[in-house]
Amino acid sequence: MIDTNSLRLLIEQAINEELLLEGGAGGHMRHPFDLDDVKSGEDLIKKFEQIGSEIKGGNRPDTKIDGVNTSIKIIDTPDGKEYAMDRGSSKPIDVEGITVNRLPERFSAGH
């Protein structure tokens, strides 16, 4: 059986050898809407084609192309059930649910 100090040292050693830098720990991965050269739907299509070519060439893209972290839930409203986005924060609007009509409350213009 391994003692506590040996286990602690083993864990510290593993952390120091291989620091995982994914998600927020690795920094913000740009979305297509963050890029200066994407100003229209046509620009977006061109960007996806460019990224596809880069991947085929063996490069790793630095632009997020696989979607966003969003959950959807069904909430009760005065008009009945409605789909709402849940961003997972404790902000009241996220807990209540962001319906289509409330999107401008949660996201600033141009977001």
Buried (B, 14 or more C-beta within 10 A) or exposed (E): EEEEEEEEEEEEEEEEEEEEEEEEEEEEBEEBEEEEEBEEEEBBEEBBEEBEEBEEEEEEBEBBEEEEEEEEEEEEEEEEEBEBBBBEEEEEBBEEBBBEEBEEEBEEEEE
